[in-house]
């Protein structure tokens, strides 16, 4: 039995002899049942004055209650040569966030990255070229050794969730004969993490609810994680691809965002959900736009307003939500995406459209003042709201409803369990 006492408006667990432990699927290192909103800076090097201005906006978000950050880690950078680990760069990155007021951090090792690319150290890439399978002990063992080196660094620095791949669906589509072996690799990695740190939750980040790797990988995970963008639309019909994702403005905005979140809940097998990227573009200043009337500053603010309502109604399912991004990418800085799409044989108009969808998603402009968009203040209000409101606690074992009796100034209370 887990006994709870009421402290203010929250329920706080007390230790109890013989009590079952809360598993990593309940994100015990997160420390509460709130929804945590945060925004991540653009993956681009800007001039020093722009970087300083964006850092000041980041500090504004921390001041109203933002406590989370994420890090994308590359195995090749962490282990440039066999058995030699660059742990100092990881320490510096995590410590810098702690110094800025961040208390909780998500780290994702991009073993596979977007478009199905393998992101590996040269000595592992050579094994793969030789036909060594992902699940071979040479590769799983090397990755376990890496985890031995970095997990002890992460734990005292607020890392509550460890990702082991990023948008692996493209790989499962392009390399179907390798999929089961990669699944074995992920299973071995999660098992090893849990031997090192039983409370550290493990995940992979899926590219939305239709990610091709989801069916095989989701059952292995402690927590479901997604990159999921608010809308996709092409102004030129010749750029429309079959199965193009949701256009939020076909129906009411709040209904559409709720439907998007429900799609993610529907494929998450009852697991808690952490969103690693969610964006709504506004268009670049003084640039030709391909997004049409759905882009714009006010529409971005409206999306955040609707998102707050949709999340508030789904508190039991979501725990962290990263808005992509704090500041805009420049058109040059997002060109890598357009180049990748062109390399796939997609038309230039589609590449331009996708760069505009993923580039100007910032809450602030990337200028020397980091000038806020209307959505910036809206997001600050959302952070403050969720930081002050907590969902009912969930327990790790199954059951629909569990009555827990406690002598609490003569009262009885009811605690809902999560179905597992």
JONORGI-V408691 format. One record per residue. N is the residue number from 1. OMEGA is omega in degrees with one decimal (NA if undefined). BURIAL is + if it has 9 or more other ideal C-beta (glycine too) atoms within 8 Angstrom, else -. D_LAST is the distance of its C-alpha to the last C-alpha in Angstrom with 1 decimal. Layout:
N & OMEGA & BURIAL & D_LAST
N & OMEGA & BURIAL & D_LAST
//
This chain:
1 & 172.5 & - & 17.4
2 & -177.8 & + & 17.4
3 & -179.8 & + & 20.4
4 & 170.9 & + & 20.9
5 & 179.5 & + & 24.4
6 & 176.1 & + & 25.4
7 & -172.2 & - & 27.4
8 & 178.9 & - & 28.9
9 & -177.4 & - & 26.1
10 & 177.6 & - & 23.3
11 & -174.6 & + & 21.2
12 & -178.0 & - & 21.9
13 & 172.2 & - & 20.2
14 & 175.9 & - & 22.7
15 & -176.8 & - & 22.6
16 & -178.5 & - & 22.6
17 & 179.3 & - & 23.9
18 & -178.8 & - & 21.3
19 & 176.5 & - & 18.3
20 & 178.7 & - & 15.2
21 & 174.8 & - & 15.2
22 & -175.4 & - & 12.9
23 & -179.0 & + & 11.8
24 & 179.0 & + & 13.1
25 & 176.5 & + & 10.0
26 & 178.2 & + & 10.9
27 & -176.4 & + & 14.4
28 & -179.7 & + & 16.3
29 & 174.7 & + & 19.5
30 & 170.7 & + & 19.4
31 & 178.0 & - & 20.1
32 & -179.5 & - & 19.1
33 & 179.3 & + & 16.9
34 & 165.8 & + & 19.7
35 & -177.9 & + & 20.0
36 & 176.2 & + & 22.6
37 & 173.5 & + & 25.2
38 & 179.4 & + & 27.6
39 & -176.1 & + & 30.3
40 & 177.1 & + & 31.5
41 & 178.0 & + & 35.1
42 & 177.4 & + & 36.4
43 & -176.4 & - & 36.7
44 & 176.8 & + & 40.5
45 & 178.4 & - & 43.4
46 & 174.0 & + & 45.4
47 & -173.2 & - & 48.7
48 & -177.7 & - & 48.6
49 & 176.2 & - & 49.4
50 & 179.8 & + & 46.5
51 & 179.3 & + & 44.1
52 & 179.8 & - & 45.3
53 & 178.0 & + & 45.0
54 & 177.7 & + & 41.4
55 & 178.1 & + & 40.6
56 & 176.3 & + & 42.1
57 & 176.0 & + & 39.8
58 & 179.3 & + & 36.8
59 & 176.7 & + & 38.1
60 & 179.4 & + & 38.3
61 & 176.7 & + & 34.5
62 & -177.0 & + & 33.9
63 & 179.9 & - & 36.2
64 & 172.6 & + & 34.1
65 & 177.0 & + & 30.8
66 & -174.4 & + & 29.7
67 & -171.2 & + & 28.2
68 & 173.9 & + & 26.6
69 & 177.0 & + & 28.0
70 & 179.6 & + & 27.2
71 & 170.6 & + & 29.2
72 & -176.7 & - & 29.6
73 & -178.7 & + & 30.8
74 & -178.7 & + & 32.7
75 & -178.6 & + & 32.8
76 & 178.7 & + & 36.5
77 & 179.7 & + & 37.3
78 & -178.1 & + & 35.4
79 & -175.3 & + & 37.1
80 & 174.6 & - & 40.4
81 & -173.0 & - & 41.7
82 & 175.8 & - & 40.1
83 & 177.8 & - & 39.0
84 & -171.0 & - & 40.5
85 & 176.7 & + & 37.8
86 & -178.6 & + & 38.6
87 & -176.7 & + & 36.6
88 & 178.3 & - & 39.0
89 & 177.5 & + & 38.2
90 & 178.2 & + & 34.5
91 & -178.1 & + & 35.6
92 & -178.2 & - & 37.9
93 & -179.8 & + & 35.4
94 & -179.1 & + & 32.7
95 & 178.8 & + & 35.5
96 & 177.0 & - & 37.0
97 & 177.8 & + & 33.9
98 & -179.8 & + & 33.7
99 & -179.3 & - & 37.3
100 & 179.8 & + & 36.7
101 & 177.0 & - & 34.4
102 & -179.5 & + & 31.1
103 & -176.9 & - & 28.7
104 & -172.2 & + & 25.5
105 & 174.3 & + & 25.7
106 & 176.9 & + & 23.7
107 & 178.2 & + & 25.4
108 & 177.4 & + & 25.1
109 & -173.5 & + & 27.2
110 & 176.0 & + & 28.4
111 & 164.5 & + & 28.7
112 & -179.6 & + & 28.6
113 & -175.8 & - & 29.6
114 & -177.9 & + & 30.2
115 & 174.8 & - & 32.1
116 & -178.0 & + & 30.8
117 & 172.7 & + & 33.2
118 & -178.0 & + & 32.9
119 & -166.8 & + & 33.5
120 & 171.7 & + & 34.7
121 & -177.8 & + & 37.4
122 & -175.8 & - & 40.6
123 & 175.3 & + & 40.3
124 & 177.3 & + & 36.8
125 & 178.0 & + & 38.0
126 & 176.4 & - & 40.9
127 & 179.8 & + & 38.7
128 & 177.9 & + & 36.8
129 & 179.3 & - & 40.2
130 & 178.1 & - & 41.2
131 & 178.0 & - & 38.3
132 & -175.2 & - & 36.1
133 & 177.8 & + & 32.6
134 & -176.7 & + & 29.7
135 & 178.9 & + & 28.2
136 & -179.6 & + & 31.6
137 & 177.3 & - & 31.8
138 & -178.2 & - & 34.5
139 & 178.6 & + & 32.1
140 & 178.8 & + & 28.9
141 & 178.4 & - & 31.1
142 & 179.9 & + & 32.9
143 & 175.9 & + & 29.7
144 & 178.0 & + & 28.4
145 & 175.5 & + & 31.8
146 & 178.9 & + & 31.4
147 & 176.5 & + & 28.1
148 & -176.8 & + & 30.0
149 & -170.2 & + & 32.5
150 & -177.9 & + & 30.4
151 & 177.7 & + & 27.2
152 & 176.0 & - & 29.4
153 & -175.3 & + & 31.1
154 & -169.9 & + & 28.0
155 & -179.5 & + & 26.4
156 & -177.6 & - & 29.2
157 & 170.7 & + & 29.6
158 & 177.2 & + & 26.4
159 & -175.8 & + & 24.4
160 & -174.8 & + & 20.7
161 & -179.3 & + & 19.5
162 & 175.7 & + & 21.2
163 & -174.4 & + & 21.5
164 & 176.7 & + & 22.9
165 & -178.2 & + & 24.2
166 & 176.5 & + & 25.2
167 & -176.2 & + & 25.2
168 & -176.7 & + & 25.2
169 & 179.0 & + & 25.2
170 & 178.3 & + & 29.0
171 & 179.8 & + & 29.2
172 & 176.0 & + & 27.0
173 & -173.7 & + & 29.3
174 & -176.0 & - & 32.5
175 & -174.0 & + & 31.9
176 & 179.8 & - & 29.8
177 & -179.9 & - & 31.2
178 & -170.2 & + & 29.9
179 & -176.2 & + & 26.3
180 & 178.4 & - & 24.9
181 & 177.1 & + & 26.9
182 & 174.9 & + & 25.5
183 & 177.3 & + & 21.9
184 & 177.5 & + & 23.0
185 & -179.9 & + & 24.5
186 & 179.4 & + & 21.4
187 & 178.7 & + & 19.5
188 & -179.3 & + & 22.4
189 & 179.9 & + & 22.6
190 & 179.0 & + & 19.0
191 & -178.7 & - & 19.5
192 & 176.9 & + & 22.8
193 & -177.4 & + & 21.6
194 & 173.0 & + & 19.2
195 & 179.6 & - & 22.2
196 & -173.1 & + & 24.2
197 & -175.5 & - & 21.8
198 & -178.0 & - & 18.5
199 & -176.8 & - & 17.6
200 & -178.6 & + & 18.7
201 & -179.9 & + & 15.9
202 & -179.4 & + & 16.9
203 & 159.0 & + & 16.9
204 & -177.1 & + & 19.4
205 & -179.9 & + & 20.8
206 & 176.3 & + & 20.8
207 & 178.2 & + & 23.8
208 & -173.2 & + & 22.1
209 & -177.5 & + & 19.9
210 & 179.2 & - & 22.3
211 & -174.0 & + & 22.5
212 & -179.9 & + & 23.5
213 & -170.9 & + & 21.5
214 & -175.1 & + & 18.1
215 & -178.2 & - & 17.3
216 & -170.9 & + & 18.2
217 & -174.6 & + & 17.0
218 & -178.3 & + & 13.7
219 & -177.4 & - & 11.7
220 & -165.1 & - & 13.6
221 & 171.2 & + & 12.9
222 & -172.5 & + & 11.4
223 & 175.4 & + & 12.2
224 & 179.0 & + & 13.6
225 & -176.0 & + & 17.3
226 & 156.9 & + & 20.0
227 & -175.1 & + & 23.7
228 & -174.5 & + & 24.3
229 & -169.0 & + & 27.7
230 & -179.1 & + & 28.7
231 & 172.3 & + & 31.1
232 & 175.8 & + & 33.3
233 & 177.4 & + & 36.6
234 & 179.1 & + & 39.9
235 & 179.7 & - & 43.2
236 & -176.5 & + & 44.9
237 & -179.6 & - & 43.8
238 & 178.9 & - & 44.9
239 & -176.5 & + & 42.1
240 & 177.4 & - & 39.4
241 & 176.4 & - & 37.1
242 & 178.7 & - & 35.3
243 & 178.7 & - & 31.8
244 & -172.4 & + & 32.5
245 & -166.3 & - & 29.5
246 & 170.0 & - & 29.3
247 & -170.3 & + & 32.4
248 & -171.5 & + & 31.2
249 & 172.9 & + & 34.5
250 & 177.1 & - & 34.6
251 & 178.2 & - & 32.9
252 & -173.9 & - & 32.5
253 & -177.3 & + & 31.2
254 & 178.4 & + & 28.5
255 & -176.9 & - & 27.3
256 & 178.6 & + & 27.3
257 & 175.2 & + & 25.4
258 & 179.0 & + & 22.7
259 & 177.9 & + & 22.6
260 & 178.8 & + & 22.4
261 & 179.0 & + & 19.4
262 & 175.4 & + & 17.7
263 & 179.5 & + & 18.5
264 & 177.1 & + & 16.7
265 & -175.3 & + & 13.5
266 & -178.8 & - & 13.8
267 & -173.3 & + & 13.9
268 & 173.5 & + & 11.3
269 & 177.1 & - & 8.3
270 & -178.8 & - & 6.3
271 & 170.4 & + & 7.9
272 & -173.7 & + & 10.6
273 & 172.2 & + & 13.9
274 & 179.9 & + & 17.3
275 & -177.2 & + & 20.3
276 & 174.7 & + & 23.2
277 & 172.3 & + & 25.8
278 & -174.0 & + & 26.5
279 & 174.3 & + & 30.1
280 & -174.6 & + & 32.8
281 & 176.6 & + & 36.3
282 & -171.2 & + & 39.5
283 & 176.9 & + & 42.1
284 & 174.0 & + & 44.5
285 & 172.2 & - & 47.6
286 & 177.3 & - & 50.8
287 & 173.2 & - & 49.2
288 & -176.2 & - & 49.2
289 & 178.0 & + & 45.8
290 & -171.3 & + & 44.1
291 & 178.4 & + & 41.2
292 & -170.7 & - & 43.4
293 & -178.7 & - & 42.8
294 & 174.8 & + & 39.1
295 & 175.3 & + & 39.7
296 & -175.8 & + & 41.2
297 & -176.6 & + & 40.8
298 & 177.6 & - & 40.0
299 & 176.9 & + & 37.4
300 & 178.0 & + & 35.6
301 & 179.8 & + & 35.7
302 & 178.0 & + & 34.5
303 & 180.0 & + & 31.4
304 & 176.8 & + & 30.5
305 & 180.0 & + & 31.1
306 & 179.5 & + & 28.9
307 & 179.4 & + & 26.2
308 & 179.8 & + & 26.1
309 & -177.7 & + & 25.8
310 & 177.8 & + & 23.0
311 & -178.2 & + & 20.9
312 & -179.9 & - & 21.7
313 & -176.2 & - & 20.2
314 & -174.7 & + & 16.9
315 & -176.3 & + & 16.5
316 & -173.7 & - & 12.8
317 & -172.0 & + & 12.4
318 & 179.0 & + & 15.4
319 & 177.3 & + & 16.7
320 & -174.4 & + & 19.8
321 & -177.6 & + & 22.2
322 & 175.1 & + & 25.3
323 & -179.1 & + & 28.3
324 & 11.6 & + & 30.4
325 & 174.1 & + & 33.1
326 & 180.0 & + & 35.0
327 & -179.0 & + & 38.3
328 & 159.1 & + & 39.5
329 & 170.7 & + & 40.1
330 & 178.0 & + & 43.7
331 & 177.5 & + & 44.6
332 & -176.4 & - & 45.8
333 & -179.8 & + & 42.7
334 & -176.1 & + & 40.4
335 & 179.5 & + & 42.9
336 & 179.6 & - & 40.9
337 & 178.0 & + & 38.5
338 & 179.0 & + & 41.3
339 & -179.9 & + & 42.9
340 & 179.8 & + & 39.7
341 & 177.0 & + & 39.5
342 & 177.9 & + & 43.2
343 & 177.3 & - & 42.8
344 & 179.0 & - & 40.3
345 & 179.2 & - & 43.2
346 & -175.8 & - & 41.9
347 & -179.4 & - & 44.6
348 & -178.9 & - & 45.9
349 & 178.5 & + & 45.1
350 & 177.7 & + & 41.4
351 & 178.4 & + & 41.5
352 & -179.1 & + & 43.2
353 & -178.4 & + & 40.7
354 & 175.8 & + & 37.7
355 & 179.7 & + & 39.5
356 & 175.8 & + & 40.0
357 & -172.9 & + & 36.3
358 & -175.8 & + & 35.1
359 & -175.5 & + & 38.2
360 & -179.3 & + & 39.1
361 & -173.1 & + & 35.7
362 & 170.3 & + & 36.7
363 & 177.3 & + & 36.7
364 & 175.2 & + & 40.2
365 & 177.6 & + & 43.0
366 & 175.3 & + & 43.9
367 & -173.0 & - & 47.3
368 & 175.9 & - & 49.2
369 & -171.1 & - & 47.9
370 & -173.4 & + & 44.3
371 & -177.5 & - & 45.2
372 & 166.2 & + & 42.2
373 & 178.5 & + & 41.2
374 & -178.5 & + & 40.3
375 & -176.3 & + & 36.6
376 & 178.8 & + & 37.0
377 & 177.5 & - & 37.6
378 & -179.9 & + & 34.9
379 & 175.5 & + & 32.4
380 & 178.6 & + & 33.7
381 & -179.9 & - & 33.1
382 & 177.2 & + & 29.5
383 & -179.1 & + & 28.9
384 & -178.4 & + & 30.6
385 & -176.4 & + & 28.6
386 & 178.1 & + & 25.1
387 & -178.5 & + & 26.4
388 & -176.5 & - & 27.4
389 & -174.1 & - & 24.3
390 & 176.5 & - & 20.9
391 & 175.7 & + & 17.6
392 & -179.2 & - & 16.2
393 & 175.5 & + & 14.4
394 & 176.2 & + & 10.6
395 & -170.1 & + & 9.5
396 & -177.1 & + & 7.5
397 & -170.3 & - & 6.7
398 & 178.7 & - & 4.9
399 & -179.9 & - & 7.4
400 & 177.7 & - & 9.1
401 & 178.3 & - & 12.0
402 & 174.4 & - & 13.4
403 & 176.8 & - & 17.1
404 & -177.9 & + & 18.5
405 & 177.2 & - & 22.2
406 & 175.5 & + & 24.4
407 & -172.7 & - & 28.1
408 & -170.8 & + & 28.4
409 & 177.4 & - & 32.0
410 & -174.1 & - & 31.6
411 & 175.6 & - & 28.5
412 & 177.5 & - & 25.1
413 & -177.7 & + & 22.0
414 & -178.8 & - & 18.6
415 & -178.8 & + & 15.5
416 & 175.9 & - & 12.5
417 & 173.1 & + & 9.0
418 & 174.6 & + & 6.2
419 & 179.1 & - & 3.8
420 & NA & - & 0.0
//
